Amino acid sequence: VSSWAGRDTWQLARAGPARGQDIASAAARRAGLLEPFSDDEPPDARLLAELLPRFERPAPADAVVNPFSVLRIAAENERRTLEAAERLIHVRPALPFLAVYVPGFDKVCHAFWQYRFPEAYGDRRPAAEDIAELGPVVDRYLAFVDRSLGHLIAAYGEMPNVIVVSDHGFEANTTHPMWRGWHSARGIAIAAGPSFGHRDAPLPVSYYDVVPTVMDVMGFAAPDGMRGSSLLRR
């Protein structure tokens, strides 16, 4: 999506060598998708203040990578990507399928996990003042993403089918050279919309179930031999 709005190109980059501007950017320019955006626009100061009120404070002593730089880049990338996706919905309301990659929460968890869950680090927990000030950042960022996705869904007018999938979970780590929050095997899969009934209890889901579910929602039969099964048929 960010490719189509001139933000990034990797999602639609061709597999072979390309000369000049990427084909996705050229197509986006012809479609008029780039007009509302400028790569020279400054970061959203109000959003940064919401996520971390004292943003210009010194970096915590235990951090290998400055978490404030991570937060600034993640929030701005997320904001622009989701705004571009919303713009795309208004320009192309009949799109049957839309995929949006929002990697900022991953980066924020890498950089702020030890402040959100200090009890998991034993005697290597951060300083108390850093825990108090930086601990809420993960929850605030999640609230920002949730709010932004709500705006994106509202742009459709009617409730669409929505599937949210993470590529991994998170847990405490004390050995990684850069991050104190690192990958765990258990991620999340959330599905809602007219095709998905309410469930009172979580349902075990595999990554292999995602594509069969998307195909089922769109009315396509999964080919023989495809691993996983549609969540609509459980």
N, C-alpha and C positions, 0 to 999 in steps of 0.2 A: 504494500500500500504506500509506504513512504517513497518507493521508487516512482510510482505514478504521480506523486505530488512533488517530485524533484528533490526529495530528501536523501535518498540513498539509492543504490543501484543493485545491490547484491541479489535481492529477491528475484529480479527479472533478468539478470545478466545472462547472456548466451553462453553456451558451453565452450565455444571456440574463441579465438582471438577476435577482438573488436577494435576498429579504428575510429578515432574521433569520439564524439559523445555517445553514451550508451543509448541503445534503441529505446529503452523505457523512457529516458528523459526526453528524447525527441518526440515520442508519441504523447507524452504528457504535455509537452509544449503545444503541440498541434491541437490537443483537446482543450487547451485553456486551463489546465489544472494548476499551473504554476503561478498564476497571477496573484492570488492572495498571499503568497509566501515570499520571504526574502531570507537568504542565508546570512544576511548582515544584521538581522534583528537581534537585540540583546536578550539575555536570559530573562525569564519572567521573575522579577524581583519579589513580587507578592507571593508567588508560589514557593520560592525558596524560603521566604520568611515564615510561611505556614509550616513548612517541613522542619525547619531549624531556625527559630527566632534569632539566635545569636550566631549568624552564619559566619561572621568574620573572626570568630574566636580562634585561638591557636589550635593546631591539630593535636590530638591526644598523643601522649608519649608512647603508647603501646602500638600505634598504627605504623605498619610498614608503608602502606599506600595511604595518602591523605584522603580520609573518607569524605571530606567536604568537596573535594574535586570530583570524586565519584558521584556524589549526590547531585552536584550541579549538572554534570553531563547527563546522568541518567534521567533527571527530571525534565531537562530541556528536550532530549531525544524523545522521551515518552510523550510530552505535551505536543510536540510538532507532529509526531507520527499519528497520534489519535485525532488531532485537528485535521490532518490530511485525510484520514479515513472518513471522518464526518463529511468533509468537503466532497469526497468521492461519492458518498451515498446520495448527496443532493444532486450531483452532476449525473450520476448513473443509477437512478433509483431502481431500475429493473435488474440490476446485477443479481444472478441467482445464488452467488456464493462470494463471500468476502473473508479473507484470512488476514489477520493483523498480528504482527510480531512485536511484542512489547517486552524488551529485555531488561528494562531499568530496574524492576523489582529484584531480579537476580543479582545485579551489581550492588544494590543497596544492602541486600542480605549478606553478601560477601563482606561488605565493609563495616556493617553495623551490628552483626549478629551477636558479638560478644557483649555489647552494651544492652541489647534487648534480653538476652538470656545469660547474665553473668554467673548465675549459680551453676551453670554447666562447666565452668572453667576452673573451679576449685581455687587453689592458691594463685592461679594465673589470671584471676579475674581483673578487669580494668579498675582504675581508680574510682572511688565513690562519686566524685564530682562529675566524672565523665559518664558514669552509669546514669546519674540523675538527669543530665542534660541531653545525652545522646540516646538513651534507652527508648524514648518514644518515637524515634525517627522511623523505624520499620513499620510500626502501626500507622503512623501518619502517611507514609508513602503508600501503603496498601489502601488506605481510605481515599487518597488522591486517585489511584488507578481505578478503584471501584466506582468513584464518582464520574470519572472520565468515560469509563465503559457504559455507565448509565446514560450519559449524554449521547454516546454513539448509538446505543440501542434505541433511544428515543427518536433519533433522526429518521428511523424507518417509519414512524407513524404507528404501525402495528407491531406487536411483539414478534420478532423473528425467532427462529431456533438458534440458540447460542451454545457453543461448546468452548469451555476454557480448559486448557491443558497445560501443565507445567512439564518441563523436560526432566526435572528431578526435584527432590526435596532439599532440605537443609538441616545441618546439625553442627554442633561445636567441633572445632578442630584446633589443635595446638601445635601441629607439625608442619602445616603448609607454609612455604616461605613468604607468602604475600597476604593470605586471607585467614581470618579466624572463624569465619563461617564457610562451610564447605558442603559439598554434595552429599545427600543421602539417597537411598534407593526409592523411598516412598514419596511420590509426588501427588498432584491432585488432578482430578478430572471432574468438571462441573458441567452439567447439561440442563438447559431449561428452555421452555418455549412450547408452542402448541403441540409438537410431536412427542413431548416428554411428560409423562405423568408424574405426579408428586410421589415421593418415597419417604417413608418415615425413618428409614435406616440407610446408612451408606451402603453402596454396592461395590464389591471388589471389581476393579477395572484394570485391564492391561493396556499398554500402548497399542498392542495389536488390535484392540477393539475400536480405536478411534476411526480409522478409515472405513471399516464396514459400517459403522454408525453413520458417518457422513454420507456414504453412498445410499444407505437405507433412507435417510431423511430426504435425500434428493430424488428418490425413486429409482435408483439403480440397483441391480442385483450384483452381489459380490461374486467375483469369479471363483470357480472351483479351485481349491487349494489355498485360498487366502486365509492366513491365520487370523484368529480373533473372531468375535461375533458382535452383531449390532446390539446396542443397549436397548433398542426398541423391542427386542424379542426375548427379553428376560422377565 
